[in-house]
Amino acid sequence: IKAAQLVMLLEPDCALGKPLRTLSLAGIDSKFFERHRTLISKLLDIRFDYQVRDMGLEAFLGALDENDHWLLLADLDGTLLPFAQQRVRAKELLQIYLPGKRILIVENEKCYYHLPTLKDTLAILGAGLNLTWLKGPDFSKKQLAYWGDIDTWGLTMLAKARCLHPGLTPLMMTNTIFDRYGNHHAVQENIPASHTPPQGLTTDETALYNKLLTFKKNRLEQEFLPEALVVRMLKTWKGCEKT
C-alpha cells in the first residue's frame, strides 16, 4: 500500500538530481527505495508505459545514480579513441576532456548503426533523461547536436539539453520530419512526459509538442528514420563549424 501511495506521487525527473534515499514522500523512510525497488519500478511501469524498464529508475526520476549511469561513447572519426565504442560513467564526463570538435548526443543506443563516419566527432548514446553530465566545462567548447525520438519524451530531453547548452543543434526532430515519416512509422505514446511543453523548446518545437498531444499515433522513433536521411543530416551538421 505504501509503495502504491509513493508511486502516485512520483513524476519523471522529480528527484532533481538528488539520491533516491533523500526523497521524502508518502511517509517513507530512507531505505524504502532500496527495499522495494522492484515493486516501485513495476508500478511506475504501469503508470508510465514501461519508461522505467527502458530508462532505469534513477534516470526516469532524474535521481543521482549512485551506481552511476554508463553511457556508450562511439568514435565516429575512428582516430579519437583507442576503441570504436566504449562505456564511460556519466559522472566522469563532468570532469574529463574529450577529443574532437563535435559531440553528437543520441537518445537511444540502438541508433549507433545509423551513424556515419564523421571527422572530429564523438557520439554519446543512451543517456535518456540523465543529461546532468552536460554541465561539464568541456562541452561548452564543442559543437553539440542532439537527436532523439519525436515524441513528448524526446522533446523533453531536447529541452533539458538545450537549457544546459543553448547553442545546441537539434537534428531530425521537426514537424516536417514527423509529417513525412509519421504516417507509416509512428506509434502510440501512451503516457506523455507532461501535458504542457517544457521550457527550453523553440516556438516551432512547442507547437510540435502540442500537436503530438492531440494525435493517437504520436511517437516517431529514431530507428524508423531512413539511414540515408540520417547520414545526410549528420553530414550537413558536421559542415556547420562552431564559431
Long-range contacts (C-beta under 8 A, 24 or more apart in sequence): 2-26, 2-27, 2-28, 2-32, 3-36, 3-39, 3-40, 3-43, 4-43, 6-32, 6-40, 7-40, 7-43, 7-44, 7-47, 8-47, 10-44, 10-61, 12-48, 12-51, 12-60, 12-61, 12-62, 12-129, 12-156, 12-193, 12-194, 13-61, 13-62, 13-129, 13-160, 14-61, 14-62, 15-58, 15-61, 15-62, 15-63, 15-64, 16-62, 17-62, 17-63, 17-64, 17-132, 18-63, 18-64, 19-63, 19-64, 19-66, 20-57, 20-58, 20-61, 20-63, 23-63, 33-57, 47-191, 48-191, 49-189, 49-190, 49-191, 51-153, 51-191, 54-128, 55-128, 55-129, 56-128, 58-130, 59-127, 59-128, 59-129, 59-130, 60-128, 60-129, 62-129, 62-130, 65-90, 65-130, 69-127, 69-130, 71-124, 71-125, 71-126, 71-127, 71-133, 72-109, 72-112, 72-124, 72-125, 72-126, 73-122, 73-123, 73-124, 73-125, 74-112, 74-115, 74-122, 74-123, 74-124, 74-125, 75-122, 76-104, 76-115, 76-116, 76-117, 76-118, 76-121, 76-122, 76-123, 77-117, 77-118, 77-119, 77-120, 77-121, 77-122, 78-117, 80-120, 80-122, 81-122, 85-112, 90-127, 90-130, 90-132, 90-133, 91-133, 93-124, 93-133, 93-136, 94-132, 94-133, 94-135, 94-136, 95-136, 96-136, 96-138, 97-138, 98-122, 98-138, 98-142, 100-142, 101-142, 101-143, 101-241, 101-242, 102-142, 102-143, 102-144, 102-145, 102-238, 102-242, 103-139, 103-142, 103-143, 103-144, 103-145, 104-145, 104-147, 104-171, 104-234, 104-237, 105-131, 105-134, 105-144, 105-145, 105-146, 105-147, 105-161, 106-147, 106-148, 106-222, 107-147, 107-148, 107-149, 107-154, 107-157, 107-222, 108-148, 108-149, 108-221, 108-222, 108-223, 110-223, 111-147, 111-222, 111-223, 111-230, 114-222, 114-223, 114-225, 114-227, 114-230, 114-231, 115-230, 115-234, 116-230, 116-231, 116-234, 116-235, 118-234, 118-235, 118-238, 119-238, 121-238, 127-157, 128-157, 129-156, 129-157, 129-160, 131-157, 131-160, 131-161, 131-164, 134-161, 134-164, 134-165, 135-164, 139-164, 139-165, 140-165, 142-242, 143-169, 143-240, 143-241, 143-242, 144-168, 144-169, 145-169, 145-170, 145-171, 145-234, 145-237, 146-170, 146-171, 146-173, 147-171, 147-172, 147-173, 147-222, 148-173, 148-222, 149-219, 149-220, 149-221, 149-222, 150-174, 150-177, 150-178, 150-182, 150-208, 150-212, 150-219, 150-220, 151-189, 151-212, 151-218, 151-219, 151-220, 151-221, 152-189, 152-192, 152-193, 152-194, 152-209, 152-212, 152-213, 152-218, 153-189, 153-192, 153-193, 155-193, 155-197, 155-198, 155-201, 155-205, 155-208, 155-209, 155-212, 156-193, 156-194, 156-198, 158-200, 158-201, 158-205, 159-197, 159-198, 159-199, 159-200, 159-201, 159-205, 160-198, 160-200, 162-200, 162-201, 163-199, 163-200, 167-242, 169-237, 169-240, 170-205, 171-233, 171-234, 171-237, 172-222, 172-225, 172-229, 172-230, 172-233, 173-205, 173-208, 174-204, 174-208, 175-204, 175-207, 175-208, 175-211, 177-220, 177-225, 178-208, 178-212, 178-220, 181-220, 181-224, 181-225, 181-226, 182-217, 182-220, 185-220, 185-221, 185-224, 186-215, 186-217, 186-218, 186-219, 186-220, 187-217, 187-219, 187-221, 188-216, 188-217, 188-218, 188-219, 189-218, 189-219
